[in-house]
Amino acid sequence: MDLEFAGKVFALTGASRGVCLAIAERLAAEGAAVAIAARSAQELADAHGVIEGHGGRCLAYACDLSVPGEAAAFVAGVVEIFGRLDGLVCNGAIALKSGPDRDMWQAGLALNVGHAVEAIEAAAPLMHASSSILLVAGAERKGEAWPSAGIRGALAETARHFSDEFASQDIRVNQVLAGTPAFADIAAFLLSSRAADVRGTTLPPR
């Protein structure tokens, strides 16, 4: 299926490995230029090599998304280099364990949700109508730590909030659950114009 990504630019956070790298590879395979941000310079270099080795166009941007201002700086840098921004994928995440560690919960919220809000607010004024924003969360797992479930719910509410806020600008905001079958294909679909009527939702349904 041609998702009409040729010539488009997507920025992805937490995309040096794992689920978001899979999304970046899928977008690049469809002809998009991708900018990937993460903390590890070595992992970014490896991911950059994989994407460009398959003929894709990739910018690797090392930053610490837990630091206020870094996510916004990444978004600004992508537009400065590529001249446009057609989509944003937010995946900066840390694993959480059950227990009474309030510092851990706060760090998880600050990174997983806080960086996404910062990136969204920086990206929206730079995006055009029919652009798309996608929040990545882990799929539900039996026996998972409840802070992880809480963050997934917070991201879902974030998607709904910004979907309503940006409706007049025709910028779509959704959530995708990683780790589910064909999630990279689902993510690519949500970022494409073929999902023009899908807004403020989570796919696959929980």
N, C-alpha and C positions, 0 to 999 in steps of 0.2 A: 504494500500500500504506500503510495506517495503521500507523505505528510506535508509536502511543500515547505521544507526547511532550508532549501538551497538559498544561500545568501543571508540567512538569519543568524543572530548571535544570541547565545544563551550563557548566563552566568550561573555557576553551581558551587555551592559551599559544601565543605566536607566531602569533596569529590576525588580525593587522591587514591581511594581504594573502596572496595565493597560496593554497597548498593548504589551510591550516587555516581561512582565511576562507571558502573554498568549503564546508568542513564546517560551519562556523558558520551560513552561509546555509541550508544544507540542513536543519539542526536547527531553525532559526527558522521555516523554511517549514512544518515539521511541527507547529508550535505551541509549541516549547520557548522558554524564556528563555535567552539566552546571555550569558556574561561573557567578554570577550576581553581578553587581556593582551599587551602588546608594548612595545618601547622608544619608538617614534616616536609622539608625541602627535598629529601631523598625520595619519599613516596610520590611527591608531586613530579619529580623528574622521571620516575619510572612510569607514572600514569601518562605524562606528556609523551614519552617515547612510544607507549602502546598506541595512543590515539593517532599520533602523526605517522606511526609505522603502518597504520592501515589507511593512510591517505587523508586523514582528517586534519583540520586546522585547530590548534589548541594553544591557549595561553595558560601558563602555570603561575599562580600567584600565592606566595607564602605569606601567611598571616596567622595571628592568634585570634580566632573569632570570639573568644571569651573576653577580649579587651574592648571596651566601648570605643566605637569609632572605626574599628578595623573592618567590619562588614560594610559599612558605608563607603570607606575608602576603596575597598575592592570593587564595589559597584561603579564608583566614579572612574576608577582606573580602566575598567572594561569599556565604558563608553568613550573614554579619551582615546583608547587604542583602536577600537573597532568602529567607533562613530555611531553606534546604535545599540539598542538592547531590546530584544524581542521576547525574552523569557528569563525567569529567575527560578532556580531550584534551591531550596534551603534544607540542608541536611546536617549542619553542625550538631554533633550529638556526643554525649558521654553516657556510658552504661551506669545505671543506678542499682543499688542493692537495697533490700528491705532493711529497716532498722531505724533507730532514733537519731540518725546523724543529720541534724538540720543543716549543717554547712554543706553536706553533699547534695541535699535536695535543692538548696538555694543555688549552688553552683550549676546543677543540672538545669534548673529553670532559666538561669541567666544565659547559659550557652544555648540550650536547645530551643527555647522560646525567645529569649531576649535578642539573640543575634538575628533571628528570623524577622522579628518586628523591625529592627534597625535596618536590615537589608531591604525589606519591603518599602519602608518609608523613604529610603534613599532612591530606590529604583522607580517607584511609581511616577514621579514627575518627569522621568527620563524615557518613559515608555509611551508607545503610541496605542491607538485603539486596536483592539484584537490581540494585544499582548497577553501573556499568561504567567501566573506565579503558582508555584507548586511547593507545598510543604511535605517533607518526607518524615514518616514516623514508622516505628517498628510495628509489625503485625502482633496481635494478641498472642501470648503464649501461656500455656497452662502453667500455673504456679509462678507467674512473673511477679517481680517486685511492684507493689502498688504505686510507688512514685513514677514508674515508667508508664503505667496506665494513666496516671494523672497528667503527665506531660503530653501523652498522645491526645487526651481530651482537650488540653489547653491549646494544642496546635489546631485541632479541629475547630475550636471556637475562634481562634485567630483567623483561620481561613474564612469562616462565615462572616466575621466582622469586616474584614477587608474586602470580601466579595461585595458586601452591601455598600461599603464606602466608595469603592471604585466602579460601581455599576454604571454611573453616568459617563465614566471615561472608557467604558467597554474594556476594562482589564479584568480578566478572570482570575480567581484565586481558589485553589482546591488543595486537597490533601491526598497523598497516595500512601498506602501501607506497604512497606518494603518486606521482602521475604516471602511474599505470596506468589503463586505461579504467574509468570509472565508480567511481573510488576514493571519491568523496564519498558515493555511494550505499552502497558497501561499509562505509565508516566509520559511517554512520548505522545500518546494519543491526547492526553489531557493538555499537553503543551501546544498541540496543533489546532489549526482553525477548524478541524473536524469536530472538536469538542466545544464549539461556540456556545452551545446551550447548557453546558455543564458548569455550574457555578456554586461555590460554597459547599461542596460535598466531599465525601471521603470515598475513594475507590481502592480496592474492592470494598463493598459494604461490610461493616464489622458484624 
